[in-house]
Amino acid sequence: MTDYNKIYNGISKSIWGYFFLYLNFTINIGNGSISLLPSFVGYILFLKAIDLLKDEERELSLLKTLGVILGVWEGIQWLANCVGYSFGGKWQFINLITGLVNLYFHFQFLTNLASIATKYQQENCIYDKDLLTCRTVQVIIQTLFLTISNLNLDFTYSAEEIMFYVTMIFMVVYCIFLLGIVTTLVQLRKHLKNDEEITEENSITE
Amino acid sequence: MFDIWGFLLQTLTVSGVAALLLIIKSLLKDKLPPKWHFSVWSVLGIIILFPAGILSRYTLFNWQTIIEFFKLLVKDYSFTRVLFPFPIIKDVPHTLAEWIFFVYFAGVIVSLFVYLLSYIKLRVVLSKGSSPDIETISTINTIGHKYKIKPCKIVMVANLPSAFVCGIIRPVLVVPDKTPDEKVILHELFHLKNKDTFWSIVICLLRCLHWCNPLIAYCANLAINDMESRCDQFVLEQLEGEERRDYGRILLSMSNERFAKTPGSTCINNGGKNIRKRIEAIARFKKYPVGMTLVSVCVIIALSCSLVVGVQATSVPDNAYEKNDLWNFAITKSTYCTTPAGAFDTYGKAVMKDSRSYRIMCAPEEEQAELVETDNYHWHSGCGGTPESSNFYIYNLEMPENDVYEGLLVMKLVNAPDGYEWVEGKHYLAHQKIRAFKENGRWVVTPLSKFDYTATEQTLGRYGCADLPGIVYTNTVDDFKIDVCFQTIYTINNETPVEDDMFGLSGSMHRYNNTPVPNAEFSYAYDNHETKLTHLGTQEERDSINRIGIAVKSVHKGEEKPDALTYVGGKYDSSMSTSDGSSSAVRTLEPGWGPEILLSGGGGGGGGTFSQLLNIDTPEYYVADLYINNELYAQMELHLQEEE
């Protein structure tokens, strides 16, 4: 029998994971800065979500190691920022590895969430397609960001200005689609709750 | 690669990328399809063929620092540069380093020869082959037709362990005398479809270039294995249930690797260990969803762009100027100047700090030995005063030939230089003619003169200083000698923002960046001209003049001489630029003036790219209208002063 509660919790954790990963409030103390919504908490939530959802999607368990790596790296960065050290572009080797792992992690994670949505959404709903669209746009923009941030090119003043505006446009598009992911997941969660209530009512009737 | 250091730089760069790929591949094992695992080796292939350290860019780590460090240890002060990814012997070896490079070069030739020999041996075996029976041909054609792969020429060779494809232009499918299993044929046909014989040759050639690097040999083996796994995946995707297990059993039965590593051929059995890995992969077999192609391509794009373009070595540690150990010298030497402005900036800061490390960054090769080996803690620029930690200027920058720039380095001193006495209200300037030129791919600076000094009442700024040397245009009419001194002034903005307060609320402040910026560009360029009148007559004659005015305009090459100049006279003293580009000035004189008087000045300029800034060209001549006691006295042309 489907454990709706488990899937519901898994999706809730995913939503909170995205919340911690992409929202950032920072306070400066001395030389350091402390993020109040640290990204590593986001990865802890993703890992919990994977545990809850792995029975639905076996592929999700493949993401566990990658999630741990990303979480640890984010944790190290968070600690370093607290004491006023910034990794910036100094560690290209690790930045590149984590950047690529991050790219794959979110792509696969959203693919699996879309697959779960396919199983549980109503016939007239297209949560799975919405998630896949957002995933595709997200991976393309992430690739662009990753490539540009690792290129370390010296732009002339005018080119730098153009780059700034292009990056801003991509950021806006990225945020819109990110919002799309969270909204779709919230709708899917709501839908699952309704299903759970219907199943409970049926079992009581029986 | 012309020497062993070049090869070491190249092979270290390649090894770094190989290590990165191995980590990424192991992290994404079973997550991305075998096709990706094979394709990602193309990144390593590009890095092998891309000269390391080109344009001062490094991949992952600044390997050049390590190379320069070892070179300094063995007292080799040349600069390592890789122009080609393959070795070239220019001369008969003399030194140990040259002999080692020769051994490496010989190794490349020998390994190429060994592979060529194994290919020839294979072709000899194939020449003894015969045409297979109709049944075998029919089976192969049916498989090809079924999977839409056009089969090639088929040759049957007795006592072969299994089938394989050989050749690039006219490939041949070689089958043993016993008709092989359909799945093996399918595997080989996929090799044919993917032109894997070509890739096996590419892998062999690249492996030969780094024959003494075990990591590259390991990666080459892995790449061949990934090529086989890719075909295994294709085959397994076509099969179902028991057939898949059969395919594994077939692989398991193969342990003979007779032609496994022959270039230009593909062989399903590529060694016991590799087959074990492939069987494990078969056990984990899964069909990858269509969307995987997108993320696979994205990962390869991000990886290859970042690694091929690399990172520019643009900064040295803040305290590098005061460290005199070999490692520090290696760091500064490997952070070399990539622009003429960067070389001027580095030289200026070396003078400012009397720093050996900074001087090593921008010194020509012939000066390197002396700079490293000297017992002096500091490098002595020869400047007789202490330069101020503030912007310095390059006056009268010119390009006498391609990739050569000459100019006057001007710095403000905080004290009076040797031989001068401090006078309140005066500024002391040190200046030296220097030349920046390109040597072995890096911009270096050499001084052309000793430091000279000027005491001036003018503030040193980007708009010029009449007391400093410039290009002089002159003419004399009767007792009136007019000189126009033309200057160009280039400067690099070295103001760096710093956050000063705890919460960053008060906005950013700026400090002067004392660290060289080897890739700097000039931020501003200005031109300036000052007009000076010298009266050659007696004081009595001078006292009869109570008002002098002048209008001056530059005429550049190709421009027409202006008909008239705008002169702004009037009752009051003034000095201004007019809309037609001329400058006009008028001065009221008291008895006893002269014999020299500064009349007018002007100029313009601003920021822009270096090529735009260099467009400030020197005027061909000046035209001037001289007014004495409010009457036009003479119209003249001022020409370049002949050098004494």
Boltz contact constraints between the chains, C-beta under 6 A:
constraints:
  - contact:
      token1: [A, 28]
      token2: [B, 503]
      max_distance: 6.0
  - contact:
      token1: [A, 28]
      token2: [B, 504]
      max_distance: 6.0
  - contact:
      token1: [A, 62]
      token2: [B, 31]
      max_distance: 6.0
  - contact:
      token1: [A, 92]
      token2: [B, 60]
      max_distance: 6.0
  - contact:
      token1: [A, 92]
      token2: [B, 311]
      max_distance: 6.0
  - contact:
      token1: [A, 93]
      token2: [B, 60]
      max_distance: 6.0
  - contact:
      token1: [A, 96]
      token2: [B, 306]
      max_distance: 6.0
  - contact:
      token1: [A, 100]
      token2: [B, 24]
      max_distance: 6.0
  - contact:
      token1: [A, 100]
      token2: [B, 299]
      max_distance: 6.0
  - contact:
      token1: [A, 101]
      token2: [B, 27]
      max_distance: 6.0
  - contact:
      token1: [A, 104]
      token2: [B, 295]
      max_distance: 6.0
  - contact:
      token1: [A, 107]
      token2: [B, 295]
      max_distance: 6.0
  - contact:
      token1: [A, 139]
      token2: [B, 295]
      max_distance: 6.0
  - contact:
      token1: [A, 139]
      token2: [B, 298]
      max_distance: 6.0
  - contact:
      token1: [A, 143]
      token2: [B, 298]
      max_distance: 6.0
  - contact:
      token1: [A, 143]
      token2: [B, 301]
      max_distance: 6.0
  - contact:
      token1: [A, 143]
      token2: [B, 302]
      max_distance: 6.0
  - contact:
      token1: [A, 146]
      token2: [B, 302]
      max_distance: 6.0
  - contact:
      token1: [A, 147]
      token2: [B, 302]
      max_distance: 6.0
  - contact:
      token1: [A, 147]
      token2: [B, 305]
      max_distance: 6.0
  - contact:
      token1: [A, 150]
      token2: [B, 306]
      max_distance: 6.0
  - contact:
      token1: [A, 151]
      token2: [B, 309]
      max_distance: 6.0
  - contact:
      token1: [A, 152]
      token2: [B, 311]
      max_distance: 6.0
  - contact:
      token1: [A, 154]
      token2: [B, 519]
      max_distance: 6.0
  - contact:
      token1: [A, 156]
      token2: [B, 609]
      max_distance: 6.0
